[in-house]
Amino acid sequence: MAWRAEALDQLDLYWEHHLMPRLAGLTDAEYHWEPVPDCWTVRAAPDGRARFDWAEPVPEPPPVTTIAWRLAHVAFHVLGIRASVHFGDGSLTNDSAVLPLTAEDGLLSLCEQYKMWRDGVVSLDEAELWQPMGEAEGKWGNRPMATLVLHVNREVMHHGAEIALLRDLYRARFS
């Protein structure tokens, strides 16, 4: 079995037929909607740069997050930074990422980071899928790259479903 092709087919099917159609027409109001008090989102900091709401340690239970937070999380933490580390020059980091403050820019960032990740996975041959992913992935670094590819697929689908649910709730509340 060609595992790279199977993993890419899984992600592409979800991306093209589920996630992107569900994100069509996303508005800034939906993007920033806070369905409950104390949501985490992406906000402009006093210096004008957008920042994630965050705390260490993460509160238990973790706060509800907005579509803006989830889209930026998928674009940068799940896809972009990993693509930069594993397939690029490593220059995209939590500190260098320019987080989007509008729905349009959020979707553009998501698509850009998805393409970088996907192109990187396409560049792997079957042998490279079974090589350790390396220290960038912390305690999981000794696991094969295939583990990371499958994890990223799961994360995109998991958070994509959360975003779709938030859009459903927004529509039900404001339609």
N, C-alpha and C positions, 0 to 999 in steps of 0.2 A: 504494500500500500504506500502511496506517496503522501506522507503525513503533511508536508508543507502545503500541498495542493488542497488536502482535506481541510486543514485549519483555515486557509485563505478562503475557500469556498464557504465555510461556515460564517466567517466574519463578513464576507461580501454579501451573502444572502441577507444577513441581518441588517447590514448597513443600507443596502439598496432597496430592500422591500419592506423593512419595518421602521428603522430609525429615521432615515432621511425623509421619507414621506410623512412621518409623524411630526417632524420639525418644520415642515413647510408652513410659512405664514407666521412664524413665531414673532410676537410683538415685544417691544421693550416692557410694556406693562406686565405681560406674562413672565418675561425673563427675570424681572425683579420682584415679582409678587411674593409676599411673605405670608403664607397661609396661617401661621400661628405666631404668637409673640416670640421674640428672641431667636428668630431664624438666623442662620449663618448665610451670608451672601458674599458677593464681590462688591466692594465699596471703594469709592475714591478716598484716598488718604489725604491728610492735610497738604502733602506735597503734590497732590494731583494725580499720583500714580494709583492704579487700582490694586487692591490687596484682598486676599482671602480673609474672611473671619476665621480665626483659629485660636486654639488654646492647647497648651501642653500641661498636664495630660488632658486628653480629650475627655470632656465631661461624660458621665454615665447616668442616664442614657445620652447618647450624642444628640446635639441639636438637630432639628429639621433644617434642611438646606434648600435654598431656592434653585430654580432652573439655572440661574447665572452661576451659582457655586458649582452645581453638578456638571454643567457643560465645561466650565473651565477646569474642573478636576479631571474629567475625561480627556480633554484636549491636552493638558499639560502634564499632570501626574501620571495618568495611565498611558498615554500615547507619546506625547512630544518629548518629555525628558528622557524616557526610555529609548526612543528612536535616536535622540542625540547621543546618548551614552553608548548604545550598542551598534549604531550604524553611521554615526556622524562624528563630529569633532568634540562632543561633550559640552558645548558652549551654552546650551539651553539648560537652565537651572531654575530652582524656585526663585532665586534672586533676580535672574535676568529675564524671566518670562514677563511679557507685557500682557496683563490680563485685560480682557475686553469688558467694556462697560455697556455695550449695546447688544441687542439680540443679533443684529446683522454681523457685527464684528465677532461675536461669540461663535456664530455658525461658520464664519470664514476661518477662524482659528481652529475650530474643530476639524473642518475639512482639510486644512493645511497639515495639521498634525497627524491626522489619519493617513493621508497620502505618504508622509514621511515614514510612518510606522510600516504601512503596507509595503512600500517600496523596499524597505529594509528586510522584511520577511521574505519578499520575493527573491532578494539577493542571496539568501541562505541556500546552500545545497543540503542534501539529506544528511551528510556527515556533520555539518555545522549545527544542525538541529540537536544533535546528541552531545555536543560539547558543553561543558559547564558554562553557565551564563556569566559568572564572574562576580567579583567583590561588589560591584555596583548594586547588586540585589541583596546585599547583606547576608543574613543567615541562610538564605536560599541559594547563594552563589554557586554552590557545588552541584546544584540540580541542572539538568540539561536545558538548553535554550528552548526546546519544545515545551517544557513546563511553563516558561514565561509566555510563550506565544498563546498557549491555551488559557493562561491566567488573564492575559490582556483581552482575549475574546470574551471571557466570562465577565470581566469588569465592564466592557463596553455594553454588553447586553444587559447586565444588571442595572447599571446607572441609566441606560437608555430607557428601560422599562419604568424606572422611577420618574424620569423626566416626562414620559408619556402620561403617567398617572397624574403628575402635577398639572399637565395641560388639560386633562380630563376634568380635574377638580376646578381649575380656573374657569373652564368653559361652563361647567354646571353652576358655578356660583355667579358668574357675570353675564350669562346669556339670557 
